[in-house]
Amino acid sequence: MTSVCQIRAARRHGSIGVSLLAFACAASAHAQTADADNHSDIVVTATATTATKTDTPILRIPQAIEVVSSEDIQDRGAQNIREALNYTAGVYNGGDDSRGDFNYIRGFESVLYVDGLKRNYGFVYMPRPEIATLERVEVLVGPASVLYGAGSSGGLTNMQSKRPQLDFGGSASVSYGTFDRKEAVVDVTGPLGDTLAARFVGVVRDSDSRMDFTRNDRVVAQGALTWRPTDRTDITAIGIYQQDHNPPNYNVIPLCPPSAPMAQI
């Protein structure tokens, strides 16, 4: 009889242990659910200004949009917009043309914007944007004529410039690479007062290119000032100086240098 009581007691203790374990798991799951309900925006990791021209969380934008941050650009080692968008769904690069960054979205040539302002017009070539001056690159998939007017049916590419921060920070780098590429980059930001902040980005590059007698040199200086009178008001002024020595080197024949003999016809 004693042994039977001990077995029953053990069974009871076992049942109690299992019940307590199940209750603990249920309580933990309920706590996690309640915490998720209290922080419904916990999965929102970034905002995108391209789709609505406001700082709207990506989950609330009813349109496909891809965001490539400056951290992603740095991790990928991208040196231009074409390389930064290599892993973006639906985007195809038109080729490494030194006359500009050309990409296609869903088979249509993308229109390029900088801070929401149109950058390219038809066949007018402009210098390639400097990747070090950009905070992120946003790709809006699909037509957006309501916000941006006439454009591409495939979508648009909007490059966001780096903004000053009220917290001091910065970075500097020196690199050497293929084609005798030597480059120095500096990025410094910080407060000038309680409501005023500044930022400076500088780039100096001395490099050859994949074609003989064709340079790939660049000097960039971008300065920005931000005045934040209230928590909901920002006024930013951005100025950039850019000088490139980078003749066309895509499917073209470069001119002979002065020291090279001219062909006799």
N, C-alpha and C positions, 0 to 999 in steps of 0.2 A: 504493500500500500504506500509505503514511503517513497519507493522508487517512482510510482505512478504520479504522486504529487510533485516530485521534483521534475519529472518530464513535463507535466502540465505547466509548472511554473516557468520552466525554460521556454516553453512554447509561448507563454504569455509575454515573457520578457522579450522574446524575439519579435512578436507581433508589435509590441509597444515600440521596439527599436525601429522596425520598418516603418511604422506609422509616423514616428517622429522624423525620420529621414525624408519621407514623402512630404510631410508638412513643411519641413525646412526648404526643400526644393521648390514647393509651390509658393512659399513666402518670398523666396529669392526671385522667382520668375515674376511674381506680382510686383515686387519692388522695382525690378528692371522695367516692367511695362509702365508702371506709374511714373518712373523717372523719365522714360521716353516720352510719355504723354506731357509731362511738365516741360520738357525740352524738345518740342516738336521740330525745331530747326537744327537739331544736332547733326544731321547728315549734310547740311548745307556747308560746303567748304569754300565756296567762292561766289562772287557776283559777276555779272556781265552787263556792261553798259551798251553793248552794240545792239541787242535786240530791241530794247525799249528806250535807250538813251537815258536810263536811270540806273541806280545801283539796286537792281532787282536780283534776288536769289535765283540761281539757275533752275531750281526745281519749280519755280513759278513762271517760267518762260515757256509758252506753248509752241516752241519752235526749236529745231535742232541747232545747237551751238557748241562749238569746240573752243576751249580756252587753253592756250599754251603759255604758262607762266614763265617768268624770268628764271626760276629755279629749274624748270624743265629744260629751258634753252641752255642753261649752263651745264646741266647733267648730260645733255646730248652733244655738247661741244659744237653747237650750231654757230656758224659764222655769218649766216645771212637768213633771210626769211624763208628761202627755198628749203634750206636744211632744217629750219625750225618746224616746218609743216610736213616733214617726211612721214611722220606716223599719225597724221590726222586723217580720219576716215572721210572718204569722199573727195579728197583733195589730190590733184595730180599736178606735179610741177612741170612747167613748160620747158625747162632746161636751164642750164647755168649760163645765163646771158649777162654779161657785165653791164649792159645798158639798162637793166632793171630787173625786178623780181616779178615773174609772170607765173601764175598758178591758175589751175582750172578746178572748178567745183562742179561735180556732176556733169562733166563734159563741156561746161560753159566757162569762158574766161572770166576770172574774178575781177571785180573792181576793187582797187586798193584805196583805203582810207587811213588817215592818221588823226587820232583823237576825234573821230566823227566827221572829218573834213575830207572831201575827195582829193586824191593825190594825182591820179593819172587821168588824162583826157585823150582818148583816141590813141594816135600813134606818137604822141609827144613823150619822148623818153626823159626820165628824170633820174638823178643819182640814186643808187640803191640805198635804202634806209640802213642806218647803223644799228645793228642788233643790240649794242651795249646801251643805247639810249632808250630802249623799250622796256616797259614794265611787264607787258604781256601782249600776246597776239590772239585776237578773237576771230573766229571764222563762223559767220552766220550762214547756214545752209538754207537755200530757198530764196524766192523773190522777196524784196523788202522795199518796194517802191513807195509804200505809204510813208516811211520815215526818211528814205534817202533819195527819192525821185528815180528817174530813169537809170537803170543799171543792168546787172546780169540776172538772168533767170536762175542761174545756179546758186548764186549767193555772193557774199562780199567778204573781204578781209580787212579788219580794222585793227590797226596797231596803236596801242596805248603807250604814250610817253611816260617816262618815270616822273613821279611827282615828289616835291619836297615833303619831308617828314619832320614833325616836331620833336622827335627823338633822334639824338645824334647817332650816326652810323656811316659806314662807308666800306669801300674795298679798293684794292689795287692789284694789278697783275701785269706780268711781263711774260711773253710767250715767243717761241721760235718754232717754225714749222716748215712745211713743204714749200718749194720755190723760194727759199731763203726769206721766208716771211718773218719779219720782226715787228712785234706789236706791243704797245703799252696802253693800258686802260686804267683810268682812275674814276671813282664814283664816290662823292662825298655829299652828305646831307646833314642838316641839323637846324636847330632853332636860332632865330635872330632876335627873339623876344617871346612874349607869352602867346601872341597870335600870329607871328610871322616866322616863316621857315624858308630855307633856300636849299638848292641842290645844284651840283655841278658834275657833269660827265664829260671827260676828255678822252680822246682816242688819237693815237699817233701810230701809223703803220707805214713800214717801208718794205716792199715786197715785189718780187717778180711775179709772173703769171705763167700759165701753161704754154703760152706762145712767146717765142723769142722776140726781143725788142719791145715787149709790151709790159708796162708797169701795172702795179696794183697798189698804189700809194693812197693814203688818206689821212686827213687831219680834220677832227671833229671837236667842237666845243659847244656843249649845250648847257645853258643856265636856266634856272626856273625859280620863281618866287611864288609863295602861296600865303595869302592872307586869310585867316580863319577868324572872323569876328565873332561867330557863334558856332555852336556844335553842328548846326545844320547848314552852314554857309561857308563855301570855299571859293576863293577867287585866285586863279592861278595864271601867271604869265610865263610863257616858255619862249625862249629864243635859241636858235641854233645856227652855228657857222660850220659849213662843211665844204672842204676842198678835196676833190678827187683827181688823181692822175691815173685813169684807168680806161684806156681806149677800148673800143669794141674788140672782143676776142672770142666771138661765137659765130662760127661758120663764115668768117670773113678773113681776108688776107691782109695782114698789116702792111703799112708802107715801109719801104726799105729805109734804114737809118742813113744819115748823111755819109757815114764812112763806107757804106756798102756800095759796090760797083753796080751801075745801072745796066740793065740788059740792052744789048744792041739789036735792033730790028733791021 
